[in-house]
Amino acid sequence: MLFDRYHGVFLTASIAGALGLGALMAVNGCTTEPWEVVFHCRPDANPDSDIHGDCFPPDGGGIEPLSCVARGGQCVPMGTSDFREKAVLLWMGAEEEAPDCPDRADTVFYTGFADLSVDVPCAACSCGPASCTLPGSINVDSASFCQGANPTEYSGPEEWDGSCVSPAVLPSGSFSSIGLTAPTVTGCEPIGDPIPKAPGFAPGGPGGKPKSFANGISWKYTKACHGMAEGRCESPSETCLPSTEPPPPEFRQCVQYTLPVDEANLPQCPESFPERVLTYRGTTGKVECSPCECGEPTGAKCSATLSAFQDSACSGVPMSLFENVPATPFCLDISGSPFTYALGSMSAKWVTNEPGTCEPKGGEQVGEVKGVDPRVFCCQGLAAE
């Protein structure tokens, strides 16, 4: 077919020649004549190569231009054949603030999550004090040298402070030996809740805006929008951006990397779209705080003395059975004594009461949260406001 070398004017050509579809003929009796249609060429068109959409009917004619430029778009170099998805407008921020897709790209192409981070604020664990505890009883044995099978436990009240007590009056001749025990150290109790209540939002979104936060996981919500199909570019290493106009505020022009994505070998972004954004469809796993615990007490110094009396008032009248004896594992045998003794009361007092301290443990993040179904978008920067 022939094109007027003066671009930007109307010209007449046969459909067969213009579209390369073969001769399209109208039958009139025994004669045929080619149909005619008027084409318009863009000022920068190449009339010898209308396959790129440089020339097309001014009224559309059911035939749309194929070139990116003819559609009002822009061809940009990609540098790799792995970025062949449609160009999209990508928004990132708090999910509850996500805008509608703009008119120029009014269809949602993808939604997901970027910049996943685990933020479970575990409180620092601490321990309460340890405590020195007096021996709560002495063991009265009918056998010599505390060798009896069933000694009688002569006990003070629970959490005994050592003051005089008289659990019972055991008459003389009813026992032959008394077993003593040492004070003990009671361990520390953990203090505090290892998982304080998490805030509703955490800072860090674009432009200082919050990003979404739930169950200890924070992220930037991502929403990709696309519109009309792009046209062809001269080079197969280029892709078409549907419009040369800057994206709407807070949207970025991006292309998606071919699926699937290997997170261990993420792609380098093309120079035209230098910012890589890794997104996920969702997450799997869970992160919690380990419970607070306390180690064994260290540095404890607990020592005391015990006294036993024959009367019920710790008065030493007629005479004490024993008085201010170190409270250690020891057997006091009276079986060979020429005297007989009753047991009517007892008391104790501290010599050293330094229970020591415990090292706290726990309150640490345990578990793992990972993204699922990863995708990579390579983007241009946000347009300057």
Contacts in CASP RR format, 6 or more apart in sequence:
PFRMAT RR
TARGET T0000
AUTHOR 0000-0000-0000
METHOD contacts of the structure
MODEL  1
MLFDRYHGVFLTASIAGALGLGALMAVNGCTTEPWEVVFHCRPDANPDSD
IHGDCFPPDGGGIEPLSCVARGGQCVPMGTSDFREKAVLLWMGAEEEAPD
CPDRADTVFYTGFADLSVDVPCAACSCGPASCTLPGSINVDSASFCQGAN
PTEYSGPEEWDGSCVSPAVLPSGSFSSIGLTAPTVTGCEPIGDPIPKAPG
FAPGGPGGKPKSFANGISWKYTKACHGMAEGRCESPSETCLPSTEPPPPE
FRQCVQYTLPVDEANLPQCPESFPERVLTYRGTTGKVECSPCECGEPTGA
KCSATLSAFQDSACSGVPMSLFENVPATPFCLDISGSPFTYALGSMSAKW
VTNEPGTCEPKGGEQVGEVKGVDPRVFCCQGLAAE
1 13 0 8 1.000
1 14 0 8 1.000
1 16 0 8 1.000
1 17 0 8 1.000
1 18 0 8 1.000
2 11 0 8 1.000
2 13 0 8 1.000
3 11 0 8 1.000
3 13 0 8 1.000
3 39 0 8 1.000
3 41 0 8 1.000
3 47 0 8 1.000
3 48 0 8 1.000
3 50 0 8 1.000
3 55 0 8 1.000
4 11 0 8 1.000
4 41 0 8 1.000
4 47 0 8 1.000
5 47 0 8 1.000
7 41 0 8 1.000
7 42 0 8 1.000
7 43 0 8 1.000
7 44 0 8 1.000
7 45 0 8 1.000
7 47 0 8 1.000
8 40 0 8 1.000
8 41 0 8 1.000
8 42 0 8 1.000
8 43 0 8 1.000
8 45 0 8 1.000
9 41 0 8 1.000
10 38 0 8 1.000
10 39 0 8 1.000
10 40 0 8 1.000
10 58 0 8 1.000
11 38 0 8 1.000
11 39 0 8 1.000
11 41 0 8 1.000
12 36 0 8 1.000
12 37 0 8 1.000
12 38 0 8 1.000
13 36 0 8 1.000
13 37 0 8 1.000
13 39 0 8 1.000
14 23 0 8 1.000
14 24 0 8 1.000
14 34 0 8 1.000
14 35 0 8 1.000
14 36 0 8 1.000
14 37 0 8 1.000
15 21 0 8 1.000
15 24 0 8 1.000
15 34 0 8 1.000
15 35 0 8 1.000
15 36 0 8 1.000
15 37 0 8 1.000
16 22 0 8 1.000
16 23 0 8 1.000
16 24 0 8 1.000
16 34 0 8 1.000
18 37 0 8 1.000
18 39 0 8 1.000
18 50 0 8 1.000
18 55 0 8 1.000
19 63 0 8 1.000
23 34 0 8 1.000
24 34 0 8 1.000
24 35 0 8 1.000
25 32 0 8 1.000
25 33 0 8 1.000
25 34 0 8 1.000
25 35 0 8 1.000
26 32 0 8 1.000
26 33 0 8 1.000
26 34 0 8 1.000
26 35 0 8 1.000
37 57 0 8 1.000
38 57 0 8 1.000
38 58 0 8 1.000
39 50 0 8 1.000
39 55 0 8 1.000
39 56 0 8 1.000
39 57 0 8 1.000
39 58 0 8 1.000
40 55 0 8 1.000
40 56 0 8 1.000
40 57 0 8 1.000
40 58 0 8 1.000
41 47 0 8 1.000
41 50 0 8 1.000
41 54 0 8 1.000
41 55 0 8 1.000
42 54 0 8 1.000
42 55 0 8 1.000
42 69 0 8 1.000
42 70 0 8 1.000
44 54 0 8 1.000
44 69 0 8 1.000
45 53 0 8 1.000
45 54 0 8 1.000
45 55 0 8 1.000
46 52 0 8 1.000
46 54 0 8 1.000
47 54 0 8 1.000
47 55 0 8 1.000
50 56 0 8 1.000
51 66 0 8 1.000
52 66 0 8 1.000
52 67 0 8 1.000
52 70 0 8 1.000
52 232 0 8 1.000
52 234 0 8 1.000
53 65 0 8 1.000
53 66 0 8 1.000
53 67 0 8 1.000
53 70 0 8 1.000
54 65 0 8 1.000
54 67 0 8 1.000
54 70 0 8 1.000
56 63 0 8 1.000
56 64 0 8 1.000
56 65 0 8 1.000
56 70 0 8 1.000
57 63 0 8 1.000
65 71 0 8 1.000
65 231 0 8 1.000
66 231 0 8 1.000
66 232 0 8 1.000
67 231 0 8 1.000
67 232 0 8 1.000
67 233 0 8 1.000
68 74 0 8 1.000
68 75 0 8 1.000
68 230 0 8 1.000
68 231 0 8 1.000
68 232 0 8 1.000
68 233 0 8 1.000
68 240 0 8 1.000
68 241 0 8 1.000
69 75 0 8 1.000
70 231 0 8 1.000
71 228 0 8 1.000
71 230 0 8 1.000
71 231 0 8 1.000
71 240 0 8 1.000
71 242 0 8 1.000
72 242 0 8 1.000
72 243 0 8 1.000
72 244 0 8 1.000
73 230 0 8 1.000
73 231 0 8 1.000
73 240 0 8 1.000
73 241 0 8 1.000
73 242 0 8 1.000
73 243 0 8 1.000
73 244 0 8 1.000
74 240 0 8 1.000
74 241 0 8 1.000
74 243 0 8 1.000
74 244 0 8 1.000
75 233 0 8 1.000
75 234 0 8 1.000
75 235 0 8 1.000
75 238 0 8 1.000
75 239 0 8 1.000
75 240 0 8 1.000
75 241 0 8 1.000
76 238 0 8 1.000
76 239 0 8 1.000
76 241 0 8 1.000
76 272 0 8 1.000
76 273 0 8 1.000
77 235 0 8 1.000
77 237 0 8 1.000
77 238 0 8 1.000
77 270 0 8 1.000
77 271 0 8 1.000
77 272 0 8 1.000
78 237 0 8 1.000
78 238 0 8 1.000
78 239 0 8 1.000
78 255 0 8 1.000
78 270 0 8 1.000
78 272 0 8 1.000
79 237 0 8 1.000
79 270 0 8 1.000
79 271 0 8 1.000
80 267 0 8 1.000
80 268 0 8 1.000
80 270 0 8 1.000
81 236 0 8 1.000
81 237 0 8 1.000
82 257 0 8 1.000
82 258 0 8 1.000
82 267 0 8 1.000
83 239 0 8 1.000
83 255 0 8 1.000
83 256 0 8 1.000
83 257 0 8 1.000
83 258 0 8 1.000
83 267 0 8 1.000
83 270 0 8 1.000
83 273 0 8 1.000
83 378 0 8 1.000
84 239 0 8 1.000
84 258 0 8 1.000
85 255 0 8 1.000
85 256 0 8 1.000
85 257 0 8 1.000
85 258 0 8 1.000
86 109 0 8 1.000
86 226 0 8 1.000
86 229 0 8 1.000
86 230 0 8 1.000
86 255 0 8 1.000
86 256 0 8 1.000
87 226 0 8 1.000
87 230 0 8 1.000
87 239 0 8 1.000
87 240 0 8 1.000
87 241 0 8 1.000
87 242 0 8 1.000
87 253 0 8 1.000
87 254 0 8 1.000
87 255 0 8 1.000
88 105 0 8 1.000
88 109 0 8 1.000
88 110 0 8 1.000
88 224 0 8 1.000
88 225 0 8 1.000
88 226 0 8 1.000
88 253 0 8 1.000
88 254 0 8 1.000
88 255 0 8 1.000
88 256 0 8 1.000
88 377 0 8 1.000
89 101 0 8 1.000
89 102 0 8 1.000
89 104 0 8 1.000
89 105 0 8 1.000
89 224 0 8 1.000
89 225 0 8 1.000
89 226 0 8 1.000
89 247 0 8 1.000
89 248 0 8 1.000
89 251 0 8 1.000
89 252 0 8 1.000
89 253 0 8 1.000
89 254 0 8 1.000
90 222 0 8 1.000
90 223 0 8 1.000
90 224 0 8 1.000
90 225 0 8 1.000
90 251 0 8 1.000
90 252 0 8 1.000
90 253 0 8 1.000
90 254 0 8 1.000
90 277 0 8 1.000
90 377 0 8 1.000
90 379 0 8 1.000
91 98 0 8 1.000
91 99 0 8 1.000
91 222 0 8 1.000
91 223 0 8 1.000
91 224 0 8 1.000
91 225 0 8 1.000
91 250 0 8 1.000
91 251 0 8 1.000
91 252 0 8 1.000
92 114 0 8 1.000
92 205 0 8 1.000
92 206 0 8 1.000
92 220 0 8 1.000
92 221 0 8 1.000
92 222 0 8 1.000
92 223 0 8 1.000
92 252 0 8 1.000
92 277 0 8 1.000
93 205 0 8 1.000
93 206 0 8 1.000
93 209 0 8 1.000
93 211 0 8 1.000
93 212 0 8 1.000
93 220 0 8 1.000
93 221 0 8 1.000
93 222 0 8 1.000
94 201 0 8 1.000
94 205 0 8 1.000
94 209 0 8 1.000
94 210 0 8 1.000
94 211 0 8 1.000
94 212 0 8 1.000
94 220 0 8 1.000
94 221 0 8 1.000
95 212 0 8 1.000
95 221 0 8 1.000
96 212 0 8 1.000
97 209 0 8 1.000
98 221 0 8 1.000
98 223 0 8 1.000
99 250 0 8 1.000
101 107 0 8 1.000
101 108 0 8 1.000
101 223 0 8 1.000
101 225 0 8 1.000
102 225 0 8 1.000
102 247 0 8 1.000
102 248 0 8 1.000
102 251 0 8 1.000
104 227 0 8 1.000
104 242 0 8 1.000
104 243 0 8 1.000
104 245 0 8 1.000
104 248 0 8 1.000
105 225 0 8 1.000
105 226 0 8 1.000
105 227 0 8 1.000
105 242 0 8 1.000
106 225 0 8 1.000
106 227 0 8 1.000
107 225 0 8 1.000
107 226 0 8 1.000
107 227 0 8 1.000
108 223 0 8 1.000
108 224 0 8 1.000
108 225 0 8 1.000
109 224 0 8 1.000
109 225 0 8 1.000
109 226 0 8 1.000
110 222 0 8 1.000
110 223 0 8 1.000
110 224 0 8 1.000
110 256 0 8 1.000
110 279 0 8 1.000
110 375 0 8 1.000
111 221 0 8 1.000
111 222 0 8 1.000
111 223 0 8 1.000
111 224 0 8 1.000
112 221 0 8 1.000
112 222 0 8 1.000
112 223 0 8 1.000
112 279 0 8 1.000
112 280 0 8 1.000
112 281 0 8 1.000
112 282 0 8 1.000
113 219 0 8 1.000
113 220 0 8 1.000
113 221 0 8 1.000
113 222 0 8 1.000
113 279 0 8 1.000
113 280 0 8 1.000
113 281 0 8 1.000
113 282 0 8 1.000
113 283 0 8 1.000
113 371 0 8 1.000
114 219 0 8 1.000
114 220 0 8 1.000
114 222 0 8 1.000
114 277 0 8 1.000
114 278 0 8 1.000
114 279 0 8 1.000
114 280 0 8 1.000
115 211 0 8 1.000
115 218 0 8 1.000
115 219 0 8 1.000
115 220 0 8 1.000
116 217 0 8 1.000
116 218 0 8 1.000
116 219 0 8 1.000
116 280 0 8 1.000
116 283 0 8 1.000
116 369 0 8 1.000
116 371 0 8 1.000
117 217 0 8 1.000
117 218 0 8 1.000
117 219 0 8 1.000
118 216 0 8 1.000
118 217 0 8 1.000
118 218 0 8 1.000
118 287 0 8 1.000
118 365 0 8 1.000
118 369 0 8 1.000
119 198 0 8 1.000
119 202 0 8 1.000
119 213 0 8 1.000
119 216 0 8 1.000
119 217 0 8 1.000
119 218 0 8 1.000
120 195 0 8 1.000
120 198 0 8 1.000
120 216 0 8 1.000
120 287 0 8 1.000
120 288 0 8 1.000
120 289 0 8 1.000
120 365 0 8 1.000
121 195 0 8 1.000
121 196 0 8 1.000
121 198 0 8 1.000
122 194 0 8 1.000
122 195 0 8 1.000
122 289 0 8 1.000
122 290 0 8 1.000
122 363 0 8 1.000
122 364 0 8 1.000
122 365 0 8 1.000
123 192 0 8 1.000
123 193 0 8 1.000
123 194 0 8 1.000
123 195 0 8 1.000
123 196 0 8 1.000
123 289 0 8 1.000
123 363 0 8 1.000
124 360 0 8 1.000
124 363 0 8 1.000
125 190 0 8 1.000
125 191 0 8 1.000
125 192 0 8 1.000
125 194 0 8 1.000
125 292 0 8 1.000
125 293 0 8 1.000
125 360 0 8 1.000
125 361 0 8 1.000
125 362 0 8 1.000
125 363 0 8 1.000
126 190 0 8 1.000
126 191 0 8 1.000
126 192 0 8 1.000
126 292 0 8 1.000
126 360 0 8 1.000
127 188 0 8 1.000
127 189 0 8 1.000
127 190 0 8 1.000
127 191 0 8 1.000
127 294 0 8 1.000
127 295 0 8 1.000
127 357 0 8 1.000
127 358 0 8 1.000
127 359 0 8 1.000
127 360 0 8 1.000
128 188 0 8 1.000
128 189 0 8 1.000
128 190 0 8 1.000
128 191 0 8 1.000
128 294 0 8 1.000
128 358 0 8 1.000
129 188 0 8 1.000
129 355 0 8 1.000
129 356 0 8 1.000
129 357 0 8 1.000
130 185 0 8 1.000
130 186 0 8 1.000
130 187 0 8 1.000
130 188 0 8 1.000
130 297 0 8 1.000
130 300 0 8 1.000
130 355 0 8 1.000
130 356 0 8 1.000
130 357 0 8 1.000
130 358 0 8 1.000
131 185 0 8 1.000
131 186 0 8 1.000
131 187 0 8 1.000
131 355 0 8 1.000
132 183 0 8 1.000
132 184 0 8 1.000
132 185 0 8 1.000
132 186 0 8 1.000
132 300 0 8 1.000
132 302 0 8 1.000
132 350 0 8 1.000
132 353 0 8 1.000
132 354 0 8 1.000
132 355 0 8 1.000
133 183 0 8 1.000
133 184 0 8 1.000
133 185 0 8 1.000
133 186 0 8 1.000
133 302 0 8 1.000
134 160 0 8 1.000
134 161 0 8 1.000
134 162 0 8 1.000
134 183 0 8 1.000
134 304 0 8 1.000
134 327 0 8 1.000
134 348 0 8 1.000
134 350 0 8 1.000
135 180 0 8 1.000
135 181 0 8 1.000
135 182 0 8 1.000
135 183 0 8 1.000
135 184 0 8 1.000
135 304 0 8 1.000
135 306 0 8 1.000
135 327 0 8 1.000
135 348 0 8 1.000
136 155 0 8 1.000
136 156 0 8 1.000
136 160 0 8 1.000
136 181 0 8 1.000
137 153 0 8 1.000
137 154 0 8 1.000
137 155 0 8 1.000
137 156 0 8 1.000
137 181 0 8 1.000
138 154 0 8 1.000
138 178 0 8 1.000
138 179 0 8 1.000
138 180 0 8 1.000
138 181 0 8 1.000
138 306 0 8 1.000
138 308 0 8 1.000
138 346 0 8 1.000
139 146 0 8 1.000
139 151 0 8 1.000
139 152 0 8 1.000
139 153 0 8 1.000
139 154 0 8 1.000
139 178 0 8 1.000
139 179 0 8 1.000
139 181 0 8 1.000
140 151 0 8 1.000
140 152 0 8 1.000
140 153 0 8 1.000
140 154 0 8 1.000
140 170 0 8 1.000
140 175 0 8 1.000
140 178 0 8 1.000
140 179 0 8 1.000
140 343 0 8 1.000
141 147 0 8 1.000
141 148 0 8 1.000
141 151 0 8 1.000
141 152 0 8 1.000
141 175 0 8 1.000
141 176 0 8 1.000
141 177 0 8 1.000
141 178 0 8 1.000
141 179 0 8 1.000
142 148 0 8 1.000
142 151 0 8 1.000
142 152 0 8 1.000
142 174 0 8 1.000
142 175 0 8 1.000
142 176 0 8 1.000
143 149 0 8 1.000
143 176 0 8 1.000
143 177 0 8 1.000
144 176 0 8 1.000
144 177 0 8 1.000
144 333 0 8 1.000
144 335 0 8 1.000
144 336 0 8 1.000
145 177 0 8 1.000
145 331 0 8 1.000
145 333 0 8 1.000
145 335 0 8 1.000
146 177 0 8 1.000
146 178 0 8 1.000
146 179 0 8 1.000
146 331 0 8 1.000
146 333 0 8 1.000
147 177 0 8 1.000
151 179 0 8 1.000
152 170 0 8 1.000
152 175 0 8 1.000
154 167 0 8 1.000
154 168 0 8 1.000
154 170 0 8 1.000
154 343 0 8 1.000
154 346 0 8 1.000
155 167 0 8 1.000
156 165 0 8 1.000
156 167 0 8 1.000
156 346 0 8 1.000
157 165 0 8 1.000
160 348 0 8 1.000
162 347 0 8 1.000
162 348 0 8 1.000
162 349 0 8 1.000
163 347 0 8 1.000
164 313 0 8 1.000
164 314 0 8 1.000
164 345 0 8 1.000
164 346 0 8 1.000
164 347 0 8 1.000
165 345 0 8 1.000
165 346 0 8 1.000
165 347 0 8 1.000
166 312 0 8 1.000
166 313 0 8 1.000
166 314 0 8 1.000
166 344 0 8 1.000
166 345 0 8 1.000
166 346 0 8 1.000
168 344 0 8 1.000
169 312 0 8 1.000
169 342 0 8 1.000
169 343 0 8 1.000
169 344 0 8 1.000
170 342 0 8 1.000
170 343 0 8 1.000
170 344 0 8 1.000
171 342 0 8 1.000
172 310 0 8 1.000
172 340 0 8 1.000
172 341 0 8 1.000
172 342 0 8 1.000
173 340 0 8 1.000
173 341 0 8 1.000
175 334 0 8 1.000
175 343 0 8 1.000
176 333 0 8 1.000
176 334 0 8 1.000
176 335 0 8 1.000
177 331 0 8 1.000
177 332 0 8 1.000
177 333 0 8 1.000
177 334 0 8 1.000
177 335 0 8 1.000
178 308 0 8 1.000
178 321 0 8 1.000
178 322 0 8 1.000
178 331 0 8 1.000
178 332 0 8 1.000
178 334 0 8 1.000
178 343 0 8 1.000
179 330 0 8 1.000
179 331 0 8 1.000
179 332 0 8 1.000
180 306 0 8 1.000
180 325 0 8 1.000
180 327 0 8 1.000
180 328 0 8 1.000
180 329 0 8 1.000
180 330 0 8 1.000
180 331 0 8 1.000
180 332 0 8 1.000
181 327 0 8 1.000
181 328 0 8 1.000
181 329 0 8 1.000
182 327 0 8 1.000
182 328 0 8 1.000
182 329 0 8 1.000
183 302 0 8 1.000
183 303 0 8 1.000
183 304 0 8 1.000
183 327 0 8 1.000
184 302 0 8 1.000
185 297 0 8 1.000
185 300 0 8 1.000
185 302 0 8 1.000
185 355 0 8 1.000
185 356 0 8 1.000
186 355 0 8 1.000
187 294 0 8 1.000
187 295 0 8 1.000
187 296 0 8 1.000
187 297 0 8 1.000
187 358 0 8 1.000
188 294 0 8 1.000
188 295 0 8 1.000
188 297 0 8 1.000
188 357 0 8 1.000
188 358 0 8 1.000
189 294 0 8 1.000
190 291 0 8 1.000
190 292 0 8 1.000
190 293 0 8 1.000
190 294 0 8 1.000
190 360 0 8 1.000
191 292 0 8 1.000
192 292 0 8 1.000
194 289 0 8 1.000
194 290 0 8 1.000
194 291 0 8 1.000
194 292 0 8 1.000
194 362 0 8 1.000
194 363 0 8 1.000
195 288 0 8 1.000
195 289 0 8 1.000
198 213 0 8 1.000
198 215 0 8 1.000
198 216 0 8 1.000
199 213 0 8 1.000
200 213 0 8 1.000
200 214 0 8 1.000
201 210 0 8 1.000
201 211 0 8 1.000
201 212 0 8 1.000
201 213 0 8 1.000
202 210 0 8 1.000
202 211 0 8 1.000
202 213 0 8 1.000
202 218 0 8 1.000
203 210 0 8 1.000
203 211 0 8 1.000
204 210 0 8 1.000
204 211 0 8 1.000
205 211 0 8 1.000
205 220 0 8 1.000
206 220 0 8 1.000
206 250 0 8 1.000
206 382 0 8 1.000
211 218 0 8 1.000
211 219 0 8 1.000
211 220 0 8 1.000
211 221 0 8 1.000
212 218 0 8 1.000
212 219 0 8 1.000
212 220 0 8 1.000
212 221 0 8 1.000
215 286 0 8 1.000
216 287 0 8 1.000
217 283 0 8 1.000
217 287 0 8 1.000
217 369 0 8 1.000
222 277 0 8 1.000
222 279 0 8 1.000
222 377 0 8 1.000
224 254 0 8 1.000
224 256 0 8 1.000
224 377 0 8 1.000
225 251 0 8 1.000
227 242 0 8 1.000
228 242 0 8 1.000
230 239 0 8 1.000
230 240 0 8 1.000
230 241 0 8 1.000
230 242 0 8 1.000
231 240 0 8 1.000
232 240 0 8 1.000
233 239 0 8 1.000
233 240 0 8 1.000
239 255 0 8 1.000
241 253 0 8 1.000
246 383 0 8 1.000
247 253 0 8 1.000
247 383 0 8 1.000
249 383 0 8 1.000
249 385 0 8 1.000
250 382 0 8 1.000
252 275 0 8 1.000
252 379 0 8 1.000
252 380 0 8 1.000
252 381 0 8 1.000
252 382 0 8 1.000
253 273 0 8 1.000
253 379 0 8 1.000
253 380 0 8 1.000
254 273 0 8 1.000
254 277 0 8 1.000
254 377 0 8 1.000
254 378 0 8 1.000
254 379 0 8 1.000
254 380 0 8 1.000
255 270 0 8 1.000
255 273 0 8 1.000
255 377 0 8 1.000
255 378 0 8 1.000
256 375 0 8 1.000
256 376 0 8 1.000
256 377 0 8 1.000
257 267 0 8 1.000
257 375 0 8 1.000
257 376 0 8 1.000
257 377 0 8 1.000
257 378 0 8 1.000
259 375 0 8 1.000
261 278 0 8 1.000
261 374 0 8 1.000
261 375 0 8 1.000
261 376 0 8 1.000
263 278 0 8 1.000
263 374 0 8 1.000
266 276 0 8 1.000
266 278 0 8 1.000
266 376 0 8 1.000
267 276 0 8 1.000
267 376 0 8 1.000
267 378 0 8 1.000
269 275 0 8 1.000
269 276 0 8 1.000
269 378 0 8 1.000
269 379 0 8 1.000
270 378 0 8 1.000
272 380 0 8 1.000
273 378 0 8 1.000
273 379 0 8 1.000
273 380 0 8 1.000
274 378 0 8 1.000
274 380 0 8 1.000
274 381 0 8 1.000
275 378 0 8 1.000
275 379 0 8 1.000
275 380 0 8 1.000
275 381 0 8 1.000
276 376 0 8 1.000
276 377 0 8 1.000
276 378 0 8 1.000
276 379 0 8 1.000
277 376 0 8 1.000
277 377 0 8 1.000
277 378 0 8 1.000
277 379 0 8 1.000
278 374 0 8 1.000
278 375 0 8 1.000
278 376 0 8 1.000
279 374 0 8 1.000
279 375 0 8 1.000
279 376 0 8 1.000
279 377 0 8 1.000
280 371 0 8 1.000
280 372 0 8 1.000
280 373 0 8 1.000
280 374 0 8 1.000
280 375 0 8 1.000
281 372 0 8 1.000
281 373 0 8 1.000
281 375 0 8 1.000
282 371 0 8 1.000
282 372 0 8 1.000
282 373 0 8 1.000
283 369 0 8 1.000
283 370 0 8 1.000
283 371 0 8 1.000
283 372 0 8 1.000
284 369 0 8 1.000
284 370 0 8 1.000
284 371 0 8 1.000
284 372 0 8 1.000
285 367 0 8 1.000
285 368 0 8 1.000
285 369 0 8 1.000
285 370 0 8 1.000
286 367 0 8 1.000
286 369 0 8 1.000
287 365 0 8 1.000
287 366 0 8 1.000
287 367 0 8 1.000
287 368 0 8 1.000
287 369 0 8 1.000
288 365 0 8 1.000
288 366 0 8 1.000
288 367 0 8 1.000
289 362 0 8 1.000
289 363 0 8 1.000
289 364 0 8 1.000
289 365 0 8 1.000
289 366 0 8 1.000
290 362 0 8 1.000
290 363 0 8 1.000
290 364 0 8 1.000
290 365 0 8 1.000
290 366 0 8 1.000
291 362 0 8 1.000
291 363 0 8 1.000
292 360 0 8 1.000
292 361 0 8 1.000
292 362 0 8 1.000
292 363 0 8 1.000
293 360 0 8 1.000
293 361 0 8 1.000
293 362 0 8 1.000
294 358 0 8 1.000
294 359 0 8 1.000
294 360 0 8 1.000
294 361 0 8 1.000
295 358 0 8 1.000
295 359 0 8 1.000
295 360 0 8 1.000
295 361 0 8 1.000
296 358 0 8 1.000
297 355 0 8 1.000
297 356 0 8 1.000
297 357 0 8 1.000
297 358 0 8 1.000
298 356 0 8 1.000
298 357 0 8 1.000
298 358 0 8 1.000
298 359 0 8 1.000
299 354 0 8 1.000
299 356 0 8 1.000
299 357 0 8 1.000
300 354 0 8 1.000
300 355 0 8 1.000
300 356 0 8 1.000
301 352 0 8 1.000
301 353 0 8 1.000
301 354 0 8 1.000
301 356 0 8 1.000
302 352 0 8 1.000
302 353 0 8 1.000
302 354 0 8 1.000
302 355 0 8 1.000
303 326 0 8 1.000
303 327 0 8 1.000
303 350 0 8 1.000
303 351 0 8 1.000
303 352 0 8 1.000
304 326 0 8 1.000
304 327 0 8 1.000
304 348 0 8 1.000
304 349 0 8 1.000
304 350 0 8 1.000
304 351 0 8 1.000
305 324 0 8 1.000
305 325 0 8 1.000
305 326 0 8 1.000
305 327 0 8 1.000
305 348 0 8 1.000
305 349 0 8 1.000
305 351 0 8 1.000
306 322 0 8 1.000
306 324 0 8 1.000
306 325 0 8 1.000
306 327 0 8 1.000
306 346 0 8 1.000
306 347 0 8 1.000
306 348 0 8 1.000
307 314 0 8 1.000
307 320 0 8 1.000
307 322 0 8 1.000
307 323 0 8 1.000
307 324 0 8 1.000
307 325 0 8 1.000
307 346 0 8 1.000
307 347 0 8 1.000
307 348 0 8 1.000
308 320 0 8 1.000
308 321 0 8 1.000
308 322 0 8 1.000
308 323 0 8 1.000
308 343 0 8 1.000
308 344 0 8 1.000
308 345 0 8 1.000
308 346 0 8 1.000
309 315 0 8 1.000
309 316 0 8 1.000
309 320 0 8 1.000
309 321 0 8 1.000
309 343 0 8 1.000
309 344 0 8 1.000
309 345 0 8 1.000
309 346 0 8 1.000
309 347 0 8 1.000
310 316 0 8 1.000
310 317 0 8 1.000
310 318 0 8 1.000
310 319 0 8 1.000
310 320 0 8 1.000
310 321 0 8 1.000
310 341 0 8 1.000
310 342 0 8 1.000
310 343 0 8 1.000
310 344 0 8 1.000
311 317 0 8 1.000
311 318 0 8 1.000
311 344 0 8 1.000
311 345 0 8 1.000
312 344 0 8 1.000
312 345 0 8 1.000
313 345 0 8 1.000
314 345 0 8 1.000
314 346 0 8 1.000
314 347 0 8 1.000
316 323 0 8 1.000
321 341 0 8 1.000
321 342 0 8 1.000
321 343 0 8 1.000
322 332 0 8 1.000
324 349 0 8 1.000
325 332 0 8 1.000
326 351 0 8 1.000
327 348 0 8 1.000
334 341 0 8 1.000
END
